């Protein structure tokens, strides 16, 4: 398989990945007790919808990692060191996200299902632990820097449509800092941006 074929496959990957991520976000806020979960995280995990909702995000994130790799391969000769740094940060962020989803799907439900261990989630003992806080901080730093720097590289390379790069950046910012409705809007814009970038890869334009 040659590079152009892999890039086209990457375009399909980032489109499908962003779509799955959007479905995940909508279902998360629609089917899970989000407000109650802010006080007791175990209520979210013990919901019958928890595992299948998180399982939607898992393949979506993996597909998007491949999509980012395809995007970088299309612009690396024009993006310079900024593009490389942005690609490293955004890839690390989504690898961290995959690691978090692995725990959310396979580990947290076991902890939440036993009375002797549910206290770790119910009283936020795990979430407040310094090591967990360090991991969360690393994730936030990498995702913020990754999206911002990668978006700059997209604009500078002039390989991809500016609307795709702009929606990619704006959607990620709204998702990160906005309340539930604004966050969902952000994910929608982010997904549209990924769709445009993916179509650029598929059409090789």
PyMOL commands that place a pseudoatom at each C-alpha (Angstrom):
pseudoatom trace, name=CA, resn=UNK, resi=1, chain=A, elem=C, hetatm=0, pos=[0.000, 0.000, 0.000]
pseudoatom trace, name=CA, resn=UNK, resi=2, chain=A, elem=C, hetatm=0, pos=[1.502, 3.352, -1.033]
pseudoatom trace, name=CA, resn=UNK, resi=3, chain=A, elem=C, hetatm=0, pos=[1.522, 6.582, 0.987]
pseudoatom trace, name=CA, resn=UNK, resi=4, chain=A, elem=C, hetatm=0, pos=[-1.432, 8.176, -0.825]
pseudoatom trace, name=CA, resn=UNK, resi=5, chain=A, elem=C, hetatm=0, pos=[-3.594, 5.127, -0.148]
pseudoatom trace, name=CA, resn=UNK, resi=6, chain=A, elem=C, hetatm=0, pos=[-2.609, 5.218, 3.535]
pseudoatom trace, name=CA, resn=UNK, resi=7, chain=A, elem=C, hetatm=0, pos=[-3.440, 8.931, 3.679]
pseudoatom trace, name=CA, resn=UNK, resi=8, chain=A, elem=C, hetatm=0, pos=[-6.863, 8.270, 2.191]
pseudoatom trace, name=CA, resn=UNK, resi=9, chain=A, elem=C, hetatm=0, pos=[-7.405, 5.540, 4.761]
pseudoatom trace, name=CA, resn=UNK, resi=10, chain=A, elem=C, hetatm=0, pos=[-6.322, 8.047, 7.424]
pseudoatom trace, name=CA, resn=UNK, resi=11, chain=A, elem=C, hetatm=0, pos=[-8.925, 10.477, 6.102]
pseudoatom trace, name=CA, resn=UNK, resi=12, chain=A, elem=C, hetatm=0, pos=[-11.641, 7.863, 6.548]
pseudoatom trace, name=CA, resn=UNK, resi=13, chain=A, elem=C, hetatm=0, pos=[-10.249, 7.062, 10.009]
pseudoatom trace, name=CA, resn=UNK, resi=14, chain=A, elem=C, hetatm=0, pos=[-10.386, 10.612, 11.343]
pseudoatom trace, name=CA, resn=UNK, resi=15, chain=A, elem=C, hetatm=0, pos=[-13.916, 11.099, 9.983]
pseudoatom trace, name=CA, resn=UNK, resi=16, chain=A, elem=C, hetatm=0, pos=[-15.185, 7.897, 11.581]
pseudoatom trace, name=CA, resn=UNK, resi=17, chain=A, elem=C, hetatm=0, pos=[-13.244, 8.580, 14.787]
pseudoatom trace, name=CA, resn=UNK, resi=18, chain=A, elem=C, hetatm=0, pos=[-14.686, 12.074, 15.179]
pseudoatom trace, name=CA, resn=UNK, resi=19, chain=A, elem=C, hetatm=0, pos=[-18.189, 10.740, 14.468]
pseudoatom trace, name=CA, resn=UNK, resi=20, chain=A, elem=C, hetatm=0, pos=[-17.845, 8.066, 17.160]
pseudoatom trace, name=CA, resn=UNK, resi=21, chain=A, elem=C, hetatm=0, pos=[-16.489, 10.660, 19.601]
pseudoatom trace, name=CA, resn=UNK, resi=22, chain=A, elem=C, hetatm=0, pos=[-19.484, 12.907, 18.931]
pseudoatom trace, name=CA, resn=UNK, resi=23, chain=A, elem=C, hetatm=0, pos=[-21.903, 9.991, 19.459]
pseudoatom trace, name=CA, resn=UNK, resi=24, chain=A, elem=C, hetatm=0, pos=[-20.078, 9.177, 22.696]
pseudoatom trace, name=CA, resn=UNK, resi=25, chain=A, elem=C, hetatm=0, pos=[-20.383, 12.746, 23.996]
pseudoatom trace, name=CA, resn=UNK, resi=26, chain=A, elem=C, hetatm=0, pos=[-24.097, 12.971, 23.185]
pseudoatom trace, name=CA, resn=UNK, resi=27, chain=A, elem=C, hetatm=0, pos=[-24.874, 9.576, 24.756]
pseudoatom trace, name=CA, resn=UNK, resi=28, chain=A, elem=C, hetatm=0, pos=[-22.746, 10.401, 27.813]
pseudoatom trace, name=CA, resn=UNK, resi=29, chain=A, elem=C, hetatm=0, pos=[-24.827, 13.479, 28.598]
pseudoatom trace, name=CA, resn=UNK, resi=30, chain=A, elem=C, hetatm=0, pos=[-28.114, 11.893, 27.504]
pseudoatom trace, name=CA, resn=UNK, resi=31, chain=A, elem=C, hetatm=0, pos=[-28.029, 8.529, 29.289]
pseudoatom trace, name=CA, resn=UNK, resi=32, chain=A, elem=C, hetatm=0, pos=[-25.733, 8.998, 32.295]
pseudoatom trace, name=CA, resn=UNK, resi=33, chain=A, elem=C, hetatm=0, pos=[-26.476, 10.865, 35.582]
pseudoatom trace, name=CA, resn=UNK, resi=34, chain=A, elem=C, hetatm=0, pos=[-23.847, 13.513, 34.912]
pseudoatom trace, name=CA, resn=UNK, resi=35, chain=A, elem=C, hetatm=0, pos=[-24.865, 15.992, 37.635]
pseudoatom trace, name=CA, resn=UNK, resi=36, chain=A, elem=C, hetatm=0, pos=[-25.079, 13.299, 40.315]
pseudoatom trace, name=CA, resn=UNK, resi=37, chain=A, elem=C, hetatm=0, pos=[-21.776, 11.888, 39.107]
pseudoatom trace, name=CA, resn=UNK, resi=38, chain=A, elem=C, hetatm=0, pos=[-20.020, 15.142, 39.950]
pseudoatom trace, name=CA, resn=UNK, resi=39, chain=A, elem=C, hetatm=0, pos=[-20.676, 14.354, 43.613]
pseudoatom trace, name=CA, resn=UNK, resi=40, chain=A, elem=C, hetatm=0, pos=[-20.391, 10.562, 43.437]
pseudoatom trace, name=CA, resn=UNK, resi=41, chain=A, elem=C, hetatm=0, pos=[-18.362, 9.209, 40.531]
pseudoatom trace, name=CA, resn=UNK, resi=42, chain=A, elem=C, hetatm=0, pos=[-19.473, 5.643, 41.257]
pseudoatom trace, name=CA, resn=UNK, resi=43, chain=A, elem=C, hetatm=0, pos=[-23.042, 6.529, 40.203]
pseudoatom trace, name=CA, resn=UNK, resi=44, chain=A, elem=C, hetatm=0, pos=[-21.810, 7.103, 36.667]
pseudoatom trace, name=CA, resn=UNK, resi=45, chain=A, elem=C, hetatm=0, pos=[-19.882, 3.853, 36.545]
pseudoatom trace, name=CA, resn=UNK, resi=46, chain=A, elem=C, hetatm=0, pos=[-22.669, 1.750, 38.045]
pseudoatom trace, name=CA, resn=UNK, resi=47, chain=A, elem=C, hetatm=0, pos=[-25.093, 2.979, 35.402]
pseudoatom trace, name=CA, resn=UNK, resi=48, chain=A, elem=C, hetatm=0, pos=[-26.062, 0.187, 32.971]
pseudoatom trace, name=CA, resn=UNK, resi=49, chain=A, elem=C, hetatm=0, pos=[-25.109, 2.530, 30.129]
pseudoatom trace, name=CA, resn=UNK, resi=50, chain=A, elem=C, hetatm=0, pos=[-21.546, 3.253, 31.290]
pseudoatom trace, name=CA, resn=UNK, resi=51, chain=A, elem=C, hetatm=0, pos=[-19.624, 0.449, 29.552]
pseudoatom trace, name=CA, resn=UNK, resi=52, chain=A, elem=C, hetatm=0, pos=[-21.301, 0.620, 26.131]
pseudoatom trace, name=CA, resn=UNK, resi=53, chain=A, elem=C, hetatm=0, pos=[-20.985, 4.411, 26.033]
pseudoatom trace, name=CA, resn=UNK, resi=54, chain=A, elem=C, hetatm=0, pos=[-17.266, 4.334, 26.869]
pseudoatom trace, name=CA, resn=UNK, resi=55, chain=A, elem=C, hetatm=0, pos=[-16.831, 1.516, 24.371]
pseudoatom trace, name=CA, resn=UNK, resi=56, chain=A, elem=C, hetatm=0, pos=[-18.005, 3.879, 21.629]
pseudoatom trace, name=CA, resn=UNK, resi=57, chain=A, elem=C, hetatm=0, pos=[-15.219, 6.341, 22.409]
pseudoatom trace, name=CA, resn=UNK, resi=58, chain=A, elem=C, hetatm=0, pos=[-12.455, 3.709, 22.548]
pseudoatom trace, name=CA, resn=UNK, resi=59, chain=A, elem=C, hetatm=0, pos=[-12.279, 2.838, 18.815]
pseudoatom trace, name=CA, resn=UNK, resi=60, chain=A, elem=C, hetatm=0, pos=[-13.014, 6.465, 17.962]
pseudoatom trace, name=CA, resn=UNK, resi=61, chain=A, elem=C, hetatm=0, pos=[-9.893, 7.707, 19.743]
pseudoatom trace, name=CA, resn=UNK, resi=62, chain=A, elem=C, hetatm=0, pos=[-7.724, 5.009, 18.135]
pseudoatom trace, name=CA, resn=UNK, resi=63, chain=A, elem=C, hetatm=0, pos=[-9.039, 5.900, 14.671]
pseudoatom trace, name=CA, resn=UNK, resi=64, chain=A, elem=C, hetatm=0, pos=[-8.321, 9.575, 15.288]
pseudoatom trace, name=CA, resn=UNK, resi=65, chain=A, elem=C, hetatm=0, pos=[-4.706, 8.823, 16.272]
pseudoatom trace, name=CA, resn=UNK, resi=66, chain=A, elem=C, hetatm=0, pos=[-4.192, 7.176, 12.889]
pseudoatom trace, name=CA, resn=UNK, resi=67, chain=A, elem=C, hetatm=0, pos=[-5.960, 10.128, 11.270]
pseudoatom trace, name=CA, resn=UNK, resi=68, chain=A, elem=C, hetatm=0, pos=[-3.591, 12.636, 12.904]
pseudoatom trace, name=CA, resn=UNK, resi=69, chain=A, elem=C, hetatm=0, pos=[-0.645, 10.577, 11.659]
pseudoatom trace, name=CA, resn=UNK, resi=70, chain=A, elem=C, hetatm=0, pos=[-2.034, 10.681, 8.117]
pseudoatom trace, name=CA, resn=UNK, resi=71, chain=A, elem=C, hetatm=0, pos=[-2.583, 14.444, 8.363]
pseudoatom trace, name=CA, resn=UNK, resi=72, chain=A, elem=C, hetatm=0, pos=[0.986, 14.999, 9.538]
pseudoatom trace, name=CA, resn=UNK, resi=73, chain=A, elem=C, hetatm=0, pos=[2.356, 12.808, 6.739]
pseudoatom trace, name=CA, resn=UNK, resi=74, chain=A, elem=C, hetatm=0, pos=[0.536, 15.064, 4.257]
pseudoatom trace, name=CA, resn=UNK, resi=75, chain=A, elem=C, hetatm=0, pos=[1.965, 18.339, 5.596]
pseudoatom trace, name=CA, resn=UNK, resi=76, chain=A, elem=C, hetatm=0, pos=[5.241, 17.433, 7.327]
pseudoatom trace, name=CA, resn=UNK, resi=77, chain=A, elem=C, hetatm=0, pos=[7.447, 18.968, 4.630]
pseudoatom trace, name=CA, resn=UNK, resi=78, chain=A, elem=C, hetatm=0, pos=[5.678, 22.326, 5.023]
pseudoatom trace, name=CA, resn=UNK, resi=79, chain=A, elem=C, hetatm=0, pos=[4.776, 22.300, 8.721]
pseudoatom trace, name=CA, resn=UNK, resi=80, chain=A, elem=C, hetatm=0, pos=[8.370, 22.327, 9.982]
pseudoatom trace, name=CA, resn=UNK, resi=81, chain=A, elem=C, hetatm=0, pos=[9.278, 21.766, 13.619]
pseudoatom trace, name=CA, resn=UNK, resi=82, chain=A, elem=C, hetatm=0, pos=[5.968, 23.278, 14.801]
pseudoatom trace, name=CA, resn=UNK, resi=83, chain=A, elem=C, hetatm=0, pos=[4.052, 20.579, 12.965]
pseudoatom trace, name=CA, resn=UNK, resi=84, chain=A, elem=C, hetatm=0, pos=[6.260, 17.852, 14.433]
pseudoatom trace, name=CA, resn=UNK, resi=85, chain=A, elem=C, hetatm=0, pos=[5.858, 19.148, 17.994]
pseudoatom trace, name=CA, resn=UNK, resi=86, chain=A, elem=C, hetatm=0, pos=[2.103, 19.534, 17.546]
pseudoatom trace, name=CA, resn=UNK, resi=87, chain=A, elem=C, hetatm=0, pos=[1.833, 16.001, 16.190]
pseudoatom trace, name=CA, resn=UNK, resi=88, chain=A, elem=C, hetatm=0, pos=[3.828, 14.567, 19.125]
pseudoatom trace, name=CA, resn=UNK, resi=89, chain=A, elem=C, hetatm=0, pos=[1.705, 16.377, 21.717]
pseudoatom trace, name=CA, resn=UNK, resi=90, chain=A, elem=C, hetatm=0, pos=[-1.674, 15.567, 20.164]
pseudoatom trace, name=CA, resn=UNK, resi=91, chain=A, elem=C, hetatm=0, pos=[-0.700, 11.918, 19.677]
pseudoatom trace, name=CA, resn=UNK, resi=92, chain=A, elem=C, hetatm=0, pos=[0.472, 11.626, 23.291]
pseudoatom trace, name=CA, resn=UNK, resi=93, chain=A, elem=C, hetatm=0, pos=[-2.774, 13.234, 24.476]
pseudoatom trace, name=CA, resn=UNK, resi=94, chain=A, elem=C, hetatm=0, pos=[-4.923, 10.731, 22.621]
pseudoatom trace, name=CA, resn=UNK, resi=95, chain=A, elem=C, hetatm=0, pos=[-2.753, 7.834, 23.805]
pseudoatom trace, name=CA, resn=UNK, resi=96, chain=A, elem=C, hetatm=0, pos=[-3.365, 9.070, 27.363]
pseudoatom trace, name=CA, resn=UNK, resi=97, chain=A, elem=C, hetatm=0, pos=[-7.079, 9.266, 26.534]
pseudoatom trace, name=CA, resn=UNK, resi=98, chain=A, elem=C, hetatm=0, pos=[-7.007, 5.652, 25.336]
pseudoatom trace, name=CA, resn=UNK, resi=99, chain=A, elem=C, hetatm=0, pos=[-5.311, 4.619, 28.580]
pseudoatom trace, name=CA, resn=UNK, resi=100, chain=A, elem=C, hetatm=0, pos=[-8.022, 6.384, 30.597]
pseudoatom trace, name=CA, resn=UNK, resi=101, chain=A, elem=C, hetatm=0, pos=[-10.771, 4.690, 28.577]
pseudoatom trace, name=CA, resn=UNK, resi=102, chain=A, elem=C, hetatm=0, pos=[-9.144, 1.297, 29.187]
pseudoatom trace, name=CA, resn=UNK, resi=103, chain=A, elem=C, hetatm=0, pos=[-9.559, 1.831, 32.924]
pseudoatom trace, name=CA, resn=UNK, resi=104, chain=A, elem=C, hetatm=0, pos=[-13.082, 3.222, 32.503]
pseudoatom trace, name=CA, resn=UNK, resi=105, chain=A, elem=C, hetatm=0, pos=[-14.212, 0.158, 30.543]
pseudoatom trace, name=CA, resn=UNK, resi=106, chain=A, elem=C, hetatm=0, pos=[-12.325, -2.697, 32.210]
pseudoatom trace, name=CA, resn=UNK, resi=107, chain=A, elem=C, hetatm=0, pos=[-11.200, -1.578, 35.699]
pseudoatom trace, name=CA, resn=UNK, resi=108, chain=A, elem=C, hetatm=0, pos=[-13.608, 1.013, 37.141]
pseudoatom trace, name=CA, resn=UNK, resi=109, chain=A, elem=C, hetatm=0, pos=[-16.715, -1.218, 36.801]
pseudoatom trace, name=CA, resn=UNK, resi=110, chain=A, elem=C, hetatm=0, pos=[-14.984, -3.921, 38.871]
pseudoatom trace, name=CA, resn=UNK, resi=111, chain=A, elem=C, hetatm=0, pos=[-14.073, -1.424, 41.581]
pseudoatom trace, name=CA, resn=UNK, resi=112, chain=A, elem=C, hetatm=0, pos=[-17.565, 0.117, 41.603]
pseudoatom trace, name=CA, resn=UNK, resi=113, chain=A, elem=C, hetatm=0, pos=[-19.331, -3.261, 41.806]
pseudoatom trace, name=CA, resn=UNK, resi=114, chain=A, elem=C, hetatm=0, pos=[-17.841, -4.241, 45.187]
pseudoatom trace, name=CA, resn=UNK, resi=115, chain=A, elem=C, hetatm=0, pos=[-18.849, -2.570, 48.425]
pseudoatom trace, name=CA, resn=UNK, resi=116, chain=A, elem=C, hetatm=0, pos=[-15.346, -2.917, 49.839]
pseudoatom trace, name=CA, resn=UNK, resi=117, chain=A, elem=C, hetatm=0, pos=[-13.746, -0.978, 46.958]
pseudoatom trace, name=CA, resn=UNK, resi=118, chain=A, elem=C, hetatm=0, pos=[-16.466, 1.384, 45.726]
pseudoatom trace, name=CA, resn=UNK, resi=119, chain=A, elem=C, hetatm=0, pos=[-15.364, 3.873, 48.386]
pseudoatom trace, name=CA, resn=UNK, resi=120, chain=A, elem=C, hetatm=0, pos=[-12.313, 4.576, 46.217]
pseudoatom trace, name=CA, resn=UNK, resi=121, chain=A, elem=C, hetatm=0, pos=[-14.615, 6.094, 43.597]
pseudoatom trace, name=CA, resn=UNK, resi=122, chain=A, elem=C, hetatm=0, pos=[-17.529, 7.218, 45.758]
pseudoatom trace, name=CA, resn=UNK, resi=123, chain=A, elem=C, hetatm=0, pos=[-15.310, 9.361, 48.002]
pseudoatom trace, name=CA, resn=UNK, resi=124, chain=A, elem=C, hetatm=0, pos=[-13.001, 10.414, 45.161]
pseudoatom trace, name=CA, resn=UNK, resi=125, chain=A, elem=C, hetatm=0, pos=[-10.021, 8.743, 46.828]
pseudoatom trace, name=CA, resn=UNK, resi=126, chain=A, elem=C, hetatm=0, pos=[-8.606, 7.620, 43.480]
pseudoatom trace, name=CA, resn=UNK, resi=127, chain=A, elem=C, hetatm=0, pos=[-9.337, 10.887, 41.701]
pseudoatom trace, name=CA, resn=UNK, resi=128, chain=A, elem=C, hetatm=0, pos=[-7.708, 12.919, 44.481]
pseudoatom trace, name=CA, resn=UNK, resi=129, chain=A, elem=C, hetatm=0, pos=[-4.568, 10.784, 44.628]
pseudoatom trace, name=CA, resn=UNK, resi=130, chain=A, elem=C, hetatm=0, pos=[-1.403, 12.762, 43.662]
pseudoatom trace, name=CA, resn=UNK, resi=131, chain=A, elem=C, hetatm=0, pos=[-0.377, 10.232, 40.994]
pseudoatom trace, name=CA, resn=UNK, resi=132, chain=A, elem=C, hetatm=0, pos=[-3.817, 10.295, 39.390]
pseudoatom trace, name=CA, resn=UNK, resi=133, chain=A, elem=C, hetatm=0, pos=[-3.802, 14.103, 39.550]
pseudoatom trace, name=CA, resn=UNK, resi=134, chain=A, elem=C, hetatm=0, pos=[-0.387, 14.131, 37.868]
pseudoatom trace, name=CA, resn=UNK, resi=135, chain=A, elem=C, hetatm=0, pos=[-1.676, 11.903, 35.069]
pseudoatom trace, name=CA, resn=UNK, resi=136, chain=A, elem=C, hetatm=0, pos=[-4.737, 14.127, 34.598]
pseudoatom trace, name=CA, resn=UNK, resi=137, chain=A, elem=C, hetatm=0, pos=[-2.530, 17.227, 34.489]
pseudoatom trace, name=CA, resn=UNK, resi=138, chain=A, elem=C, hetatm=0, pos=[-0.241, 15.631, 31.898]
pseudoatom trace, name=CA, resn=UNK, resi=139, chain=A, elem=C, hetatm=0, pos=[-3.276, 14.776, 29.797]
pseudoatom trace, name=CA, resn=UNK, resi=140, chain=A, elem=C, hetatm=0, pos=[-4.650, 18.314, 29.981]
pseudoatom trace, name=CA, resn=UNK, resi=141, chain=A, elem=C, hetatm=0, pos=[-1.290, 19.889, 29.118]
pseudoatom trace, name=CA, resn=UNK, resi=142, chain=A, elem=C, hetatm=0, pos=[-0.684, 17.597, 26.158]
pseudoatom trace, name=CA, resn=UNK, resi=143, chain=A, elem=C, hetatm=0, pos=[-4.201, 17.974, 24.736]
pseudoatom trace, name=CA, resn=UNK, resi=144, chain=A, elem=C, hetatm=0, pos=[-4.154, 21.780, 25.017]
pseudoatom trace, name=CA, resn=UNK, resi=145, chain=A, elem=C, hetatm=0, pos=[-0.669, 22.157, 23.535]
pseudoatom trace, name=CA, resn=UNK, resi=146, chain=A, elem=C, hetatm=0, pos=[-1.310, 19.443, 20.966]
pseudoatom trace, name=CA, resn=UNK, resi=147, chain=A, elem=C, hetatm=0, pos=[-4.520, 20.912, 19.583]
pseudoatom trace, name=CA, resn=UNK, resi=148, chain=A, elem=C, hetatm=0, pos=[-3.204, 24.483, 19.597]
pseudoatom trace, name=CA, resn=UNK, resi=149, chain=A, elem=C, hetatm=0, pos=[0.197, 23.778, 18.020]
pseudoatom trace, name=CA, resn=UNK, resi=150, chain=A, elem=C, hetatm=0, pos=[-1.185, 21.218, 15.566]
pseudoatom trace, name=CA, resn=UNK, resi=151, chain=A, elem=C, hetatm=0, pos=[-3.816, 23.746, 14.462]
pseudoatom trace, name=CA, resn=UNK, resi=152, chain=A, elem=C, hetatm=0, pos=[-1.110, 26.365, 13.874]
pseudoatom trace, name=CA, resn=UNK, resi=153, chain=A, elem=C, hetatm=0, pos=[0.750, 23.834, 11.741]
pseudoatom trace, name=CA, resn=UNK, resi=154, chain=A, elem=C, hetatm=0, pos=[-2.418, 23.145, 9.742]
pseudoatom trace, name=CA, resn=UNK, resi=155, chain=A, elem=C, hetatm=0, pos=[-2.810, 26.849, 8.998]
pseudoatom trace, name=CA, resn=UNK, resi=156, chain=A, elem=C, hetatm=0, pos=[0.872, 27.375, 8.171]
pseudoatom trace, name=CA, resn=UNK, resi=157, chain=A, elem=C, hetatm=0, pos=[1.175, 24.380, 5.873]
pseudoatom trace, name=CA, resn=UNK, resi=158, chain=A, elem=C, hetatm=0, pos=[-1.593, 25.632, 3.553]
pseudoatom trace, name=CA, resn=UNK, resi=159, chain=A, elem=C, hetatm=0, pos=[-2.209, 22.013, 2.602]
pseudoatom trace, name=CA, resn=UNK, resi=160, chain=A, elem=C, hetatm=0, pos=[-5.595, 21.708, 4.285]
pseudoatom trace, name=CA, resn=UNK, resi=161, chain=A, elem=C, hetatm=0, pos=[-8.705, 23.846, 4.026]
pseudoatom trace, name=CA, resn=UNK, resi=162, chain=A, elem=C, hetatm=0, pos=[-8.596, 26.699, 6.553]
pseudoatom trace, name=CA, resn=UNK, resi=163, chain=A, elem=C, hetatm=0, pos=[-12.205, 26.039, 7.579]
pseudoatom trace, name=CA, resn=UNK, resi=164, chain=A, elem=C, hetatm=0, pos=[-11.227, 22.535, 8.706]
pseudoatom trace, name=CA, resn=UNK, resi=165, chain=A, elem=C, hetatm=0, pos=[-8.311, 23.806, 10.762]
pseudoatom trace, name=CA, resn=UNK, resi=166, chain=A, elem=C, hetatm=0, pos=[-10.399, 26.625, 12.248]
pseudoatom trace, name=CA, resn=UNK, resi=167, chain=A, elem=C, hetatm=0, pos=[-13.310, 24.393, 13.276]
pseudoatom trace, name=CA, resn=UNK, resi=168, chain=A, elem=C, hetatm=0, pos=[-10.850, 21.806, 14.606]
pseudoatom trace, name=CA, resn=UNK, resi=169, chain=A, elem=C, hetatm=0, pos=[-9.322, 24.435, 16.928]
pseudoatom trace, name=CA, resn=UNK, resi=170, chain=A, elem=C, hetatm=0, pos=[-12.541, 26.259, 17.872]
pseudoatom trace, name=CA, resn=UNK, resi=171, chain=A, elem=C, hetatm=0, pos=[-14.409, 23.026, 18.613]
pseudoatom trace, name=CA, resn=UNK, resi=172, chain=A, elem=C, hetatm=0, pos=[-11.628, 21.709, 20.834]
pseudoatom trace, name=CA, resn=UNK, resi=173, chain=A, elem=C, hetatm=0, pos=[-11.500, 24.992, 22.803]
pseudoatom trace, name=CA, resn=UNK, resi=174, chain=A, elem=C, hetatm=0, pos=[-15.276, 25.089, 23.365]
pseudoatom trace, name=CA, resn=UNK, resi=175, chain=A, elem=C, hetatm=0, pos=[-15.288, 21.430, 24.432]
pseudoatom trace, name=CA, resn=UNK, resi=176, chain=A, elem=C, hetatm=0, pos=[-12.477, 22.044, 26.916]
pseudoatom trace, name=CA, resn=UNK, resi=177, chain=A, elem=C, hetatm=0, pos=[-13.756, 25.194, 28.630]
pseudoatom trace, name=CA, resn=UNK, resi=178, chain=A, elem=C, hetatm=0, pos=[-17.529, 25.292, 28.063]
pseudoatom trace, name=CA, resn=UNK, resi=179, chain=A, elem=C, hetatm=0, pos=[-20.466, 23.956, 30.085]
pseudoatom trace, name=CA, resn=UNK, resi=180, chain=A, elem=C, hetatm=0, pos=[-22.410, 20.919, 28.861]
pseudoatom trace, name=CA, resn=UNK, resi=181, chain=A, elem=C, hetatm=0, pos=[-24.306, 22.583, 26.001]
pseudoatom trace, name=CA, resn=UNK, resi=182, chain=A, elem=C, hetatm=0, pos=[-21.301, 24.607, 24.824]
pseudoatom trace, name=CA, resn=UNK, resi=183, chain=A, elem=C, hetatm=0, pos=[-19.122, 21.517, 25.192]
pseudoatom trace, name=CA, resn=UNK, resi=184, chain=A, elem=C, hetatm=0, pos=[-21.440, 19.490, 22.957]
pseudoatom trace, name=CA, resn=UNK, resi=185, chain=A, elem=C, hetatm=0, pos=[-21.451, 22.313, 20.428]
pseudoatom trace, name=CA, resn=UNK, resi=186, chain=A, elem=C, hetatm=0, pos=[-17.666, 22.274, 20.575]
pseudoatom trace, name=CA, resn=UNK, resi=187, chain=A, elem=C, hetatm=0, pos=[-17.547, 18.553, 19.860]
pseudoatom trace, name=CA, resn=UNK, resi=188, chain=A, elem=C, hetatm=0, pos=[-19.898, 19.086, 16.924]
pseudoatom trace, name=CA, resn=UNK, resi=189, chain=A, elem=C, hetatm=0, pos=[-17.651, 21.799, 15.456]
pseudoatom trace, name=CA, resn=UNK, resi=190, chain=A, elem=C, hetatm=0, pos=[-14.570, 19.687, 16.138]
pseudoatom trace, name=CA, resn=UNK, resi=191, chain=A, elem=C, hetatm=0, pos=[-16.159, 16.763, 14.295]
pseudoatom trace, name=CA, resn=UNK, resi=192, chain=A, elem=C, hetatm=0, pos=[-17.033, 18.961, 11.309]
pseudoatom trace, name=CA, resn=UNK, resi=193, chain=A, elem=C, hetatm=0, pos=[-13.446, 20.202, 11.252]
pseudoatom trace, name=CA, resn=UNK, resi=194, chain=A, elem=C, hetatm=0, pos=[-12.180, 16.608, 11.294]
pseudoatom trace, name=CA, resn=UNK, resi=195, chain=A, elem=C, hetatm=0, pos=[-14.599, 15.764, 8.464]
pseudoatom trace, name=CA, resn=UNK, resi=196, chain=A, elem=C, hetatm=0, pos=[-13.186, 18.572, 6.312]
pseudoatom trace, name=CA, resn=UNK, resi=197, chain=A, elem=C, hetatm=0, pos=[-9.604, 17.544, 7.070]
pseudoatom trace, name=CA, resn=UNK, resi=198, chain=A, elem=C, hetatm=0, pos=[-10.467, 13.929, 6.346]
pseudoatom trace, name=CA, resn=UNK, resi=199, chain=A, elem=C, hetatm=0, pos=[-12.058, 14.814, 3.010]
pseudoatom trace, name=CA, resn=UNK, resi=200, chain=A, elem=C, hetatm=0, pos=[-8.912, 16.772, 2.093]
pseudoatom trace, name=CA, resn=UNK, resi=201, chain=A, elem=C, hetatm=0, pos=[-6.937, 13.574, 2.662]
pseudoatom trace, name=CA, resn=UNK, resi=202, chain=A, elem=C, hetatm=0, pos=[-9.368, 11.387, 0.741]
pseudoatom trace, name=CA, resn=UNK, resi=203, chain=A, elem=C, hetatm=0, pos=[-9.496, 13.741, -2.249]
pseudoatom trace, name=CA, resn=UNK, resi=204, chain=A, elem=C, hetatm=0, pos=[-5.762, 14.547, -1.975]
pseudoatom trace, name=CA, resn=UNK, resi=205, chain=A, elem=C, hetatm=0, pos=[-6.531, 18.276, -2.124]
for i in range(1, 205): cmd.bond("trace and resi %d" % i, "trace and resi %d" % (i + 1))
show_as sticks, trace
zoom trace
